[in-house]
């Protein structure tokens, strides 16, 4: 992820484009950037697809490397 932010359950789509949770300020679940969470469903990143932690974890757990649509 860009800058000093962290995400949970990042999965590469292509190049630097990822599925990942909304950002956190630190590698600590209590530092969720709530103002970024409020942007879910809006254009708010450099191309990645931001998801809730639950949805990012589902992709991480269920879509093996090389999975195609």
mmJSON file of the N, C-alpha and C atoms, coordinates in Angstrom:
{"data_MODEL":{"atom_site":{
"group_PDB":["ATOM","ATOM","ATOM","ATOM","ATOM","ATOM","ATOM","ATOM","ATOM","ATOM","ATOM","ATOM","ATOM","ATOM","ATOM","ATOM","ATOM","ATOM","ATOM","ATOM","ATOM","ATOM","ATOM","ATOM","ATOM","ATOM","ATOM","ATOM","ATOM","ATOM","ATOM","ATOM","ATOM","ATOM","ATOM","ATOM","ATOM","ATOM","ATOM","ATOM","ATOM","ATOM","ATOM","ATOM","ATOM","ATOM","ATOM","ATOM","ATOM","ATOM","ATOM","ATOM","ATOM","ATOM","ATOM","ATOM","ATOM","ATOM","ATOM","ATOM","ATOM","ATOM","ATOM","ATOM","ATOM","ATOM","ATOM","ATOM","ATOM","ATOM","ATOM","ATOM","ATOM","ATOM","ATOM","ATOM","ATOM","ATOM","ATOM","ATOM","ATOM","ATOM","ATOM","ATOM","ATOM","ATOM","ATOM","ATOM","ATOM","ATOM","ATOM","ATOM","ATOM","ATOM","ATOM","ATOM","ATOM","ATOM","ATOM","ATOM","ATOM","ATOM","ATOM","ATOM","ATOM","ATOM","ATOM","ATOM","ATOM","ATOM","ATOM","ATOM","ATOM","ATOM","ATOM","ATOM","ATOM","ATOM","ATOM","ATOM","ATOM","ATOM","ATOM","ATOM","ATOM","ATOM","ATOM","ATOM","ATOM","ATOM","ATOM","ATOM","ATOM","ATOM","ATOM","ATOM","ATOM","ATOM","ATOM","ATOM","ATOM","ATOM","ATOM","ATOM","ATOM","ATOM","ATOM","ATOM","ATOM","ATOM","ATOM","ATOM","ATOM","ATOM","ATOM","ATOM","ATOM","ATOM","ATOM","ATOM","ATOM","ATOM","ATOM","ATOM","ATOM","ATOM","ATOM","ATOM","ATOM","ATOM","ATOM","ATOM","ATOM","ATOM","ATOM","ATOM","ATOM","ATOM","ATOM","ATOM","ATOM","ATOM","ATOM","ATOM","ATOM","ATOM","ATOM","ATOM","ATOM","ATOM","ATOM","ATOM","ATOM","ATOM","ATOM","ATOM","ATOM","ATOM","ATOM","ATOM","ATOM","ATOM","ATOM","ATOM","ATOM","ATOM","ATOM"],
"id":[1,2,3,4,5,6,7,8,9,10,11,12,13,14,15,16,17,18,19,20,21,22,23,24,25,26,27,28,29,30,31,32,33,34,35,36,37,38,39,40,41,42,43,44,45,46,47,48,49,50,51,52,53,54,55,56,57,58,59,60,61,62,63,64,65,66,67,68,69,70,71,72,73,74,75,76,77,78,79,80,81,82,83,84,85,86,87,88,89,90,91,92,93,94,95,96,97,98,99,100,101,102,103,104,105,106,107,108,109,110,111,112,113,114,115,116,117,118,119,120,121,122,123,124,125,126,127,128,129,130,131,132,133,134,135,136,137,138,139,140,141,142,143,144,145,146,147,148,149,150,151,152,153,154,155,156,157,158,159,160,161,162,163,164,165,166,167,168,169,170,171,172,173,174,175,176,177,178,179,180,181,182,183,184,185,186,187,188,189,190,191,192,193,194,195,196,197,198,199,200,201,202,203,204,205,206,207],
"type_symbol":["N","C","C","N","C","C","N","C","C","N","C","C","N","C","C","N","C","C","N","C","C","N","C","C","N","C","C","N","C","C","N","C","C","N","C","C","N","C","C","N","C","C","N","C","C","N","C","C","N","C","C","N","C","C","N","C","C","N","C","C","N","C","C","N","C","C","N","C","C","N","C","C","N","C","C","N","C","C","N","C","C","N","C","C","N","C","C","N","C","C","N","C","C","N","C","C","N","C","C","N","C","C","N","C","C","N","C","C","N","C","C","N","C","C","N","C","C","N","C","C","N","C","C","N","C","C","N","C","C","N","C","C","N","C","C","N","C","C","N","C","C","N","C","C","N","C","C","N","C","C","N","C","C","N","C","C","N","C","C","N","C","C","N","C","C","N","C","C","N","C","C","N","C","C","N","C","C","N","C","C","N","C","C","N","C","C","N","C","C","N","C","C","N","C","C","N","C","C","N","C","C","N","C","C","N","C","C"],
"label_atom_id":["N","CA","C","N","CA","C","N","CA","C","N","CA","C","N","CA","C","N","CA","C","N","CA","C","N","CA","C","N","CA","C","N","CA","C","N","CA","C","N","CA","C","N","CA","C","N","CA","C","N","CA","C","N","CA","C","N","CA","C","N","CA","C","N","CA","C","N","CA","C","N","CA","C","N","CA","C","N","CA","C","N","CA","C","N","CA","C","N","CA","C","N","CA","C","N","CA","C","N","CA","C","N","CA","C","N","CA","C","N","CA","C","N","CA","C","N","CA","C","N","CA","C","N","CA","C","N","CA","C","N","CA","C","N","CA","C","N","CA","C","N","CA","C","N","CA","C","N","CA","C","N","CA","C","N","CA","C","N","CA","C","N","CA","C","N","CA","C","N","CA","C","N","CA","C","N","CA","C","N","CA","C","N","CA","C","N","CA","C","N","CA","C","N","CA","C","N","CA","C","N","CA","C","N","CA","C","N","CA","C","N","CA","C","N","CA","C","N","CA","C","N","CA","C","N","CA","C","N","CA","C","N","CA","C","N","CA","C","N","CA","C"],
"label_alt_id":[null,null,null,null,null,null,null,null,null,null,null,null,null,null,null,null,null,null,null,null,null,null,null,null,null,null,null,null,null,null,null,null,null,null,null,null,null,null,null,null,null,null,null,null,null,null,null,null,null,null,null,null,null,null,null,null,null,null,null,null,null,null,null,null,null,null,null,null,null,null,null,null,null,null,null,null,null,null,null,null,null,null,null,null,null,null,null,null,null,null,null,null,null,null,null,null,null,null,null,null,null,null,null,null,null,null,null,null,null,null,null,null,null,null,null,null,null,null,null,null,null,null,null,null,null,null,null,null,null,null,null,null,null,null,null,null,null,null,null,null,null,null,null,null,null,null,null,null,null,null,null,null,null,null,null,null,null,null,null,null,null,null,null,null,null,null,null,null,null,null,null,null,null,null,null,null,null,null,null,null,null,null,null,null,null,null,null,null,null,null,null,null,null,null,null,null,null,null,null,null,null,null,null,null,null,null,null],
"label_comp_id":["UNK","UNK","UNK","UNK","UNK","UNK","UNK","UNK","UNK","UNK","UNK","UNK","UNK","UNK","UNK","UNK","UNK","UNK","UNK","UNK","UNK","UNK","UNK","UNK","UNK","UNK","UNK","UNK","UNK","UNK","UNK","UNK","UNK","UNK","UNK","UNK","UNK","UNK","UNK","UNK","UNK","UNK","UNK","UNK","UNK","UNK","UNK","UNK","UNK","UNK","UNK","UNK","UNK","UNK","UNK","UNK","UNK","UNK","UNK","UNK","UNK","UNK","UNK","UNK","UNK","UNK","UNK","UNK","UNK","UNK","UNK","UNK","UNK","UNK","UNK","UNK","UNK","UNK","UNK","UNK","UNK","UNK","UNK","UNK","UNK","UNK","UNK","UNK","UNK","UNK","UNK","UNK","UNK","UNK","UNK","UNK","UNK","UNK","UNK","UNK","UNK","UNK","UNK","UNK","UNK","UNK","UNK","UNK","UNK","UNK","UNK","UNK","UNK","UNK","UNK","UNK","UNK","UNK","UNK","UNK","UNK","UNK","UNK","UNK","UNK","UNK","UNK","UNK","UNK","UNK","UNK","UNK","UNK","UNK","UNK","UNK","UNK","UNK","UNK","UNK","UNK","UNK","UNK","UNK","UNK","UNK","UNK","UNK","UNK","UNK","UNK","UNK","UNK","UNK","UNK","UNK","UNK","UNK","UNK","UNK","UNK","UNK","UNK","UNK","UNK","UNK","UNK","UNK","UNK","UNK","UNK","UNK","UNK","UNK","UNK","UNK","UNK","UNK","UNK","UNK","UNK","UNK","UNK","UNK","UNK","UNK","UNK","UNK","UNK","UNK","UNK","UNK","UNK","UNK","UNK","UNK","UNK","UNK","UNK","UNK","UNK","UNK","UNK","UNK","UNK","UNK","UNK"],
"label_asym_id":["A","A","A","A","A","A","A","A","A","A","A","A","A","A","A","A","A","A","A","A","A","A","A","A","A","A","A","A","A","A","A","A","A","A","A","A","A","A","A","A","A","A","A","A","A","A","A","A","A","A","A","A","A","A","A","A","A","A","A","A","A","A","A","A","A","A","A","A","A","A","A","A","A","A","A","A","A","A","A","A","A","A","A","A","A","A","A","A","A","A","A","A","A","A","A","A","A","A","A","A","A","A","A","A","A","A","A","A","A","A","A","A","A","A","A","A","A","A","A","A","A","A","A","A","A","A","A","A","A","A","A","A","A","A","A","A","A","A","A","A","A","A","A","A","A","A","A","A","A","A","A","A","A","A","A","A","A","A","A","A","A","A","A","A","A","A","A","A","A","A","A","A","A","A","A","A","A","A","A","A","A","A","A","A","A","A","A","A","A","A","A","A","A","A","A","A","A","A","A","A","A","A","A","A","A","A","A"],
"label_entity_id":["1","1","1","1","1","1","1","1","1","1","1","1","1","1","1","1","1","1","1","1","1","1","1","1","1","1","1","1","1","1","1","1","1","1","1","1","1","1","1","1","1","1","1","1","1","1","1","1","1","1","1","1","1","1","1","1","1","1","1","1","1","1","1","1","1","1","1","1","1","1","1","1","1","1","1","1","1","1","1","1","1","1","1","1","1","1","1","1","1","1","1","1","1","1","1","1","1","1","1","1","1","1","1","1","1","1","1","1","1","1","1","1","1","1","1","1","1","1","1","1","1","1","1","1","1","1","1","1","1","1","1","1","1","1","1","1","1","1","1","1","1","1","1","1","1","1","1","1","1","1","1","1","1","1","1","1","1","1","1","1","1","1","1","1","1","1","1","1","1","1","1","1","1","1","1","1","1","1","1","1","1","1","1","1","1","1","1","1","1","1","1","1","1","1","1","1","1","1","1","1","1","1","1","1","1","1","1"],
"label_seq_id":[1,1,1,2,2,2,3,3,3,4,4,4,5,5,5,6,6,6,7,7,7,8,8,8,9,9,9,10,10,10,11,11,11,12,12,12,13,13,13,14,14,14,15,15,15,16,16,16,17,17,17,18,18,18,19,19,19,20,20,20,21,21,21,22,22,22,23,23,23,24,24,24,25,25,25,26,26,26,27,27,27,28,28,28,29,29,29,30,30,30,31,31,31,32,32,32,33,33,33,34,34,34,35,35,35,36,36,36,37,37,37,38,38,38,39,39,39,40,40,40,41,41,41,42,42,42,43,43,43,44,44,44,45,45,45,46,46,46,47,47,47,48,48,48,49,49,49,50,50,50,51,51,51,52,52,52,53,53,53,54,54,54,55,55,55,56,56,56,57,57,57,58,58,58,59,59,59,60,60,60,61,61,61,62,62,62,63,63,63,64,64,64,65,65,65,66,66,66,67,67,67,68,68,68,69,69,69],
"pdbx_PDB_ins_code":[null,null,null,null,null,null,null,null,null,null,null,null,null,null,null,null,null,null,null,null,null,null,null,null,null,null,null,null,null,null,null,null,null,null,null,null,null,null,null,null,null,null,null,null,null,null,null,null,null,null,null,null,null,null,null,null,null,null,null,null,null,null,null,null,null,null,null,null,null,null,null,null,null,null,null,null,null,null,null,null,null,null,null,null,null,null,null,null,null,null,null,null,null,null,null,null,null,null,null,null,null,null,null,null,null,null,null,null,null,null,null,null,null,null,null,null,null,null,null,null,null,null,null,null,null,null,null,null,null,null,null,null,null,null,null,null,null,null,null,null,null,null,null,null,null,null,null,null,null,null,null,null,null,null,null,null,null,null,null,null,null,null,null,null,null,null,null,null,null,null,null,null,null,null,null,null,null,null,null,null,null,null,null,null,null,null,null,null,null,null,null,null,null,null,null,null,null,null,null,null,null,null,null,null,null,null,null],
"Cartn_x":[0.852,0.0,0.898,0.387,1.178,1.265,2.434,2.612,2.745,2.648,2.767,1.414,0.768,-0.514,-0.447,-1.367,-1.411,-2.818,-2.928,-4.22,-4.206,-5.365,-5.467,-5.865,-5.329,-5.727,-5.564,-4.393,-4.119,-3.886,-4.53,-4.374,-4.129,-3.042,-2.683,-3.637,-4.13,-4.945,-4.004,-3.258,-2.253,-1.327,-0.046,0.897,0.782,0.559,0.431,-1.024,-1.948,-3.38,-3.766,-4.393,-4.734,-6.207,-6.701,-7.879,-7.288,-7.84,-7.374,-8.424,-8.265,-9.174,-8.924,-9.808,-9.557,-8.267,-7.599,-6.301,-6.359,-5.219,-4.955,-3.726,-3.627,-2.465,-1.224,-1.425,-0.334,-0.752,0.172,-0.17,-0.855,-1.978,-2.758,-4.219,-5.042,-6.444,-7.218,-6.703,-7.412,-7.155,-6.323,-5.982,-6.649,-7.793,-8.553,-8.79,-8.53,-8.803,-10.292,-11.115,-12.572,-13.035,-12.322,-12.709,-12.522,-11.606,-11.444,-12.524,-12.891,-13.977,-15.257,-15.485,-16.689,-16.704,-15.576,-15.493,-15.751,-16.017,-16.296,-17.414,-17.211,-18.187,-17.91,-16.889,-16.51,-15.087,-14.724,-13.352,-12.489,-11.507,-10.729,-9.312,-8.833,-7.494,-6.77,-5.602,-4.78,-5.038,-6.183,-6.539,-6.892,-6.509,-6.848,-8.35,-8.813,-10.218,-10.261,-10.799,-10.9,-12.165,-12.026,-13.139,-13.218,-14.333,-14.392,-13.41,-12.975,-12.061,-12.702,-13.98,-14.682,-14.619,-14.874,-14.85,-13.429,-12.459,-11.063,-10.587,-10.983,-10.599,-11.234,-12.475,-13.131,-12.34,-11.941,-11.15,-9.824,-9.164,-7.878,-7.991,-9.056,-9.246,-9.753,-10.437,-11.156,-10.687,-9.808,-9.361,-7.866,-7.528,-6.119,-5.404,-4.082,-3.266,-3.612,-3.784,-4.117,-5.602,-6.449,-7.903,-8.347,-9.167,-9.708,-11.218,-11.798,-13.257,-13.931],
"Cartn_y":[-1.17,0.0,1.234,2.331,3.559,4.3,4.823,5.606,4.713,5.325,4.605,4.131,3.292,2.712,1.206,0.528,-0.93,-1.38,-2.576,-3.164,-4.619,-5.179,-6.603,-7.376,-8.584,-9.529,-8.967,-8.443,-7.918,-9.07,-9.002,-9.993,-9.245,-9.572,-8.899,-9.291,-8.288,-8.519,-8.538,-7.448,-7.336,-6.177,-6.308,-5.229,-4.765,-3.469,-2.917,-2.755,-3.339,-3.251,-4.432,-4.135,-5.151,-5.093,-6.213,-6.224,-6.087,-5.233,-5.16,-4.452,-4.61,-3.923,-2.422,-1.67,-0.24,-0.063,1.085,1.275,1.436,1.104,1.286,2.161,2.941,3.796,2.999,1.874,1.025,-0.426,-1.328,-2.75,-3.117,-2.487,-2.64,-2.416,-3.409,-3.345,-2.182,-1.598,-0.475,0.854,0.848,2.097,2.226,1.592,1.697,3.163,3.538,4.904,5.003,5.339,5.326,6.241,7.341,8.263,7.605,6.653,5.89,4.816,4.223,3.241,3.881,5.128,5.836,6.081,5.877,6.073,4.793,3.669,2.429,2.679,2.215,2.422,3.658,4.427,5.625,5.462,6.236,6.25,6.893,6.132,6.671,6.113,5.484,4.91,5.118,4.537,4.649,3.489,2.849,1.756,0.467,0.338,-0.862,-0.908,-2.075,-2.228,-2.409,-1.417,-1.449,-2.174,-2.986,-3.802,-3.749,-4.207,-4.428,-5.55,-5.647,-6.721,-8.075,-8.221,-9.484,-9.892,-8.965,-9.281,-9.53,-8.739,-8.959,-10.325,-10.721,-12.035,-13.159,-12.979,-14.013,-14.26,-13.203,-13.35,-14.025,-13.577,-14.129,-15.632,-16.047,-17.444,-18.334,-17.761,-18.571,-18.467,-17.541,-17.356,-17.615,-18.769,-19.159,-18.3,-18.247,-17.529,-18.026,-17.089,-17.443,-17.559,-17.362,-17.434,-16.411,-16.818,-15.92,-15.874,-14.769,-14.634,-15.437],
"Cartn_z":[0.0,0.0,0.0,-0.471,-0.605,0.719,1.015,2.23,3.452,4.581,5.851,6.343,5.557,5.94,5.765,6.37,6.337,5.99,5.446,5.154,5.563,5.712,6.031,4.781,4.664,3.615,2.206,1.913,0.573,-0.402,-1.552,-2.623,-3.929,-4.602,-5.849,-6.965,-7.685,-8.874,-10.076,-10.228,-11.284,-10.94,-11.224,-10.929,-9.497,-9.314,-7.961,-7.531,-8.276,-7.953,-7.077,-5.952,-4.956,-4.566,-4.04,-3.177,-1.776,-0.923,0.461,1.312,2.611,3.531,3.472,4.091,4.226,5.031,4.9,5.545,7.066,7.645,9.07,9.199,10.272,10.485,10.883,11.577,12.054,11.896,12.133,12.102,13.411,13.64,14.865,14.486,14.726,14.304,14.928,15.99,16.633,15.919,14.854,14.181,12.814,12.645,11.405,11.071,9.838,9.396,9.056,10.058,9.904,8.79,8.562,7.492,6.129,6.021,4.793,4.695,5.816,5.84,5.309,5.689,5.245,3.735,3.057,1.611,0.82,1.494,0.759,-0.247,-1.479,-2.531,-3.373,-2.997,-3.74,-4.269,-5.274,-5.755,-4.684,-4.158,-3.044,-2.978,-4.039,-3.968,-5.291,-5.395,-6.604,-7.561,-7.437,-8.334,-7.632,-6.375,-5.621,-5.344,-4.978,-4.609,-3.097,-2.407,-0.951,-0.543,0.481,0.951,2.474,3.01,4.451,4.771,6.008,6.403,6.105,6.41,6.183,4.706,3.804,2.375,1.875,2.346,1.95,2.422,3.622,4.16,3.336,2.896,2.094,0.81,0.125,-1.101,-0.773,0.288,0.711,0.982,1.647,2.011,0.88,-0.099,-1.094,-2.532,-2.833,-4.216,-4.318,-4.805,-4.915,-5.951,-5.846,-6.826,-8.226,-9.154,-10.528,-10.801,-9.784,-9.98,-11.02,-11.94,-12.962,-12.83,-13.312,-13.246,-14.31],
"occupancy":[1.0,1.0,1.0,1.0,1.0,1.0,1.0,1.0,1.0,1.0,1.0,1.0,1.0,1.0,1.0,1.0,1.0,1.0,1.0,1.0,1.0,1.0,1.0,1.0,1.0,1.0,1.0,1.0,1.0,1.0,1.0,1.0,1.0,1.0,1.0,1.0,1.0,1.0,1.0,1.0,1.0,1.0,1.0,1.0,1.0,1.0,1.0,1.0,1.0,1.0,1.0,1.0,1.0,1.0,1.0,1.0,1.0,1.0,1.0,1.0,1.0,1.0,1.0,1.0,1.0,1.0,1.0,1.0,1.0,1.0,1.0,1.0,1.0,1.0,1.0,1.0,1.0,1.0,1.0,1.0,1.0,1.0,1.0,1.0,1.0,1.0,1.0,1.0,1.0,1.0,1.0,1.0,1.0,1.0,1.0,1.0,1.0,1.0,1.0,1.0,1.0,1.0,1.0,1.0,1.0,1.0,1.0,1.0,1.0,1.0,1.0,1.0,1.0,1.0,1.0,1.0,1.0,1.0,1.0,1.0,1.0,1.0,1.0,1.0,1.0,1.0,1.0,1.0,1.0,1.0,1.0,1.0,1.0,1.0,1.0,1.0,1.0,1.0,1.0,1.0,1.0,1.0,1.0,1.0,1.0,1.0,1.0,1.0,1.0,1.0,1.0,1.0,1.0,1.0,1.0,1.0,1.0,1.0,1.0,1.0,1.0,1.0,1.0,1.0,1.0,1.0,1.0,1.0,1.0,1.0,1.0,1.0,1.0,1.0,1.0,1.0,1.0,1.0,1.0,1.0,1.0,1.0,1.0,1.0,1.0,1.0,1.0,1.0,1.0,1.0,1.0,1.0,1.0,1.0,1.0,1.0,1.0,1.0,1.0,1.0,1.0,1.0,1.0,1.0,1.0,1.0,1.0],
"B_iso_or_equiv":[0.0,0.0,0.0,0.0,0.0,0.0,0.0,0.0,0.0,0.0,0.0,0.0,0.0,0.0,0.0,0.0,0.0,0.0,0.0,0.0,0.0,0.0,0.0,0.0,0.0,0.0,0.0,0.0,0.0,0.0,0.0,0.0,0.0,0.0,0.0,0.0,0.0,0.0,0.0,0.0,0.0,0.0,0.0,0.0,0.0,0.0,0.0,0.0,0.0,0.0,0.0,0.0,0.0,0.0,0.0,0.0,0.0,0.0,0.0,0.0,0.0,0.0,0.0,0.0,0.0,0.0,0.0,0.0,0.0,0.0,0.0,0.0,0.0,0.0,0.0,0.0,0.0,0.0,0.0,0.0,0.0,0.0,0.0,0.0,0.0,0.0,0.0,0.0,0.0,0.0,0.0,0.0,0.0,0.0,0.0,0.0,0.0,0.0,0.0,0.0,0.0,0.0,0.0,0.0,0.0,0.0,0.0,0.0,0.0,0.0,0.0,0.0,0.0,0.0,0.0,0.0,0.0,0.0,0.0,0.0,0.0,0.0,0.0,0.0,0.0,0.0,0.0,0.0,0.0,0.0,0.0,0.0,0.0,0.0,0.0,0.0,0.0,0.0,0.0,0.0,0.0,0.0,0.0,0.0,0.0,0.0,0.0,0.0,0.0,0.0,0.0,0.0,0.0,0.0,0.0,0.0,0.0,0.0,0.0,0.0,0.0,0.0,0.0,0.0,0.0,0.0,0.0,0.0,0.0,0.0,0.0,0.0,0.0,0.0,0.0,0.0,0.0,0.0,0.0,0.0,0.0,0.0,0.0,0.0,0.0,0.0,0.0,0.0,0.0,0.0,0.0,0.0,0.0,0.0,0.0,0.0,0.0,0.0,0.0,0.0,0.0,0.0,0.0,0.0,0.0,0.0,0.0],
"pdbx_formal_charge":[null,null,null,null,null,null,null,null,null,null,null,null,null,null,null,null,null,null,null,null,null,null,null,null,null,null,null,null,null,null,null,null,null,null,null,null,null,null,null,null,null,null,null,null,null,null,null,null,null,null,null,null,null,null,null,null,null,null,null,null,null,null,null,null,null,null,null,null,null,null,null,null,null,null,null,null,null,null,null,null,null,null,null,null,null,null,null,null,null,null,null,null,null,null,null,null,null,null,null,null,null,null,null,null,null,null,null,null,null,null,null,null,null,null,null,null,null,null,null,null,null,null,null,null,null,null,null,null,null,null,null,null,null,null,null,null,null,null,null,null,null,null,null,null,null,null,null,null,null,null,null,null,null,null,null,null,null,null,null,null,null,null,null,null,null,null,null,null,null,null,null,null,null,null,null,null,null,null,null,null,null,null,null,null,null,null,null,null,null,null,null,null,null,null,null,null,null,null,null,null,null,null,null,null,null,null,null],
"auth_seq_id":[1,1,1,2,2,2,3,3,3,4,4,4,5,5,5,6,6,6,7,7,7,8,8,8,9,9,9,10,10,10,11,11,11,12,12,12,13,13,13,14,14,14,15,15,15,16,16,16,17,17,17,18,18,18,19,19,19,20,20,20,21,21,21,22,22,22,23,23,23,24,24,24,25,25,25,26,26,26,27,27,27,28,28,28,29,29,29,30,30,30,31,31,31,32,32,32,33,33,33,34,34,34,35,35,35,36,36,36,37,37,37,38,38,38,39,39,39,40,40,40,41,41,41,42,42,42,43,43,43,44,44,44,45,45,45,46,46,46,47,47,47,48,48,48,49,49,49,50,50,50,51,51,51,52,52,52,53,53,53,54,54,54,55,55,55,56,56,56,57,57,57,58,58,58,59,59,59,60,60,60,61,61,61,62,62,62,63,63,63,64,64,64,65,65,65,66,66,66,67,67,67,68,68,68,69,69,69],
"auth_comp_id":["UNK","UNK","UNK","UNK","UNK","UNK","UNK","UNK","UNK","UNK","UNK","UNK","UNK","UNK","UNK","UNK","UNK","UNK","UNK","UNK","UNK","UNK","UNK","UNK","UNK","UNK","UNK","UNK","UNK","UNK","UNK","UNK","UNK","UNK","UNK","UNK","UNK","UNK","UNK","UNK","UNK","UNK","UNK","UNK","UNK","UNK","UNK","UNK","UNK","UNK","UNK","UNK","UNK","UNK","UNK","UNK","UNK","UNK","UNK","UNK","UNK","UNK","UNK","UNK","UNK","UNK","UNK","UNK","UNK","UNK","UNK","UNK","UNK","UNK","UNK","UNK","UNK","UNK","UNK","UNK","UNK","UNK","UNK","UNK","UNK","UNK","UNK","UNK","UNK","UNK","UNK","UNK","UNK","UNK","UNK","UNK","UNK","UNK","UNK","UNK","UNK","UNK","UNK","UNK","UNK","UNK","UNK","UNK","UNK","UNK","UNK","UNK","UNK","UNK","UNK","UNK","UNK","UNK","UNK","UNK","UNK","UNK","UNK","UNK","UNK","UNK","UNK","UNK","UNK","UNK","UNK","UNK","UNK","UNK","UNK","UNK","UNK","UNK","UNK","UNK","UNK","UNK","UNK","UNK","UNK","UNK","UNK","UNK","UNK","UNK","UNK","UNK","UNK","UNK","UNK","UNK","UNK","UNK","UNK","UNK","UNK","UNK","UNK","UNK","UNK","UNK","UNK","UNK","UNK","UNK","UNK","UNK","UNK","UNK","UNK","UNK","UNK","UNK","UNK","UNK","UNK","UNK","UNK","UNK","UNK","UNK","UNK","UNK","UNK","UNK","UNK","UNK","UNK","UNK","UNK","UNK","UNK","UNK","UNK","UNK","UNK","UNK","UNK","UNK","UNK","UNK","UNK"],
"auth_asym_id":["A","A","A","A","A","A","A","A","A","A","A","A","A","A","A","A","A","A","A","A","A","A","A","A","A","A","A","A","A","A","A","A","A","A","A","A","A","A","A","A","A","A","A","A","A","A","A","A","A","A","A","A","A","A","A","A","A","A","A","A","A","A","A","A","A","A","A","A","A","A","A","A","A","A","A","A","A","A","A","A","A","A","A","A","A","A","A","A","A","A","A","A","A","A","A","A","A","A","A","A","A","A","A","A","A","A","A","A","A","A","A","A","A","A","A","A","A","A","A","A","A","A","A","A","A","A","A","A","A","A","A","A","A","A","A","A","A","A","A","A","A","A","A","A","A","A","A","A","A","A","A","A","A","A","A","A","A","A","A","A","A","A","A","A","A","A","A","A","A","A","A","A","A","A","A","A","A","A","A","A","A","A","A","A","A","A","A","A","A","A","A","A","A","A","A","A","A","A","A","A","A","A","A","A","A","A","A"],
"auth_atom_id":["N","CA","C","N","CA","C","N","CA","C","N","CA","C","N","CA","C","N","CA","C","N","CA","C","N","CA","C","N","CA","C","N","CA","C","N","CA","C","N","CA","C","N","CA","C","N","CA","C","N","CA","C","N","CA","C","N","CA","C","N","CA","C","N","CA","C","N","CA","C","N","CA","C","N","CA","C","N","CA","C","N","CA","C","N","CA","C","N","CA","C","N","CA","C","N","CA","C","N","CA","C","N","CA","C","N","CA","C","N","CA","C","N","CA","C","N","CA","C","N","CA","C","N","CA","C","N","CA","C","N","CA","C","N","CA","C","N","CA","C","N","CA","C","N","CA","C","N","CA","C","N","CA","C","N","CA","C","N","CA","C","N","CA","C","N","CA","C","N","CA","C","N","CA","C","N","CA","C","N","CA","C","N","CA","C","N","CA","C","N","CA","C","N","CA","C","N","CA","C","N","CA","C","N","CA","C","N","CA","C","N","CA","C","N","CA","C","N","CA","C","N","CA","C","N","CA","C","N","CA","C","N","CA","C","N","CA","C","N","CA","C"],
"pdbx_PDB_model_num":[1,1,1,1,1,1,1,1,1,1,1,1,1,1,1,1,1,1,1,1,1,1,1,1,1,1,1,1,1,1,1,1,1,1,1,1,1,1,1,1,1,1,1,1,1,1,1,1,1,1,1,1,1,1,1,1,1,1,1,1,1,1,1,1,1,1,1,1,1,1,1,1,1,1,1,1,1,1,1,1,1,1,1,1,1,1,1,1,1,1,1,1,1,1,1,1,1,1,1,1,1,1,1,1,1,1,1,1,1,1,1,1,1,1,1,1,1,1,1,1,1,1,1,1,1,1,1,1,1,1,1,1,1,1,1,1,1,1,1,1,1,1,1,1,1,1,1,1,1,1,1,1,1,1,1,1,1,1,1,1,1,1,1,1,1,1,1,1,1,1,1,1,1,1,1,1,1,1,1,1,1,1,1,1,1,1,1,1,1,1,1,1,1,1,1,1,1,1,1,1,1,1,1,1,1,1,1]
}}}
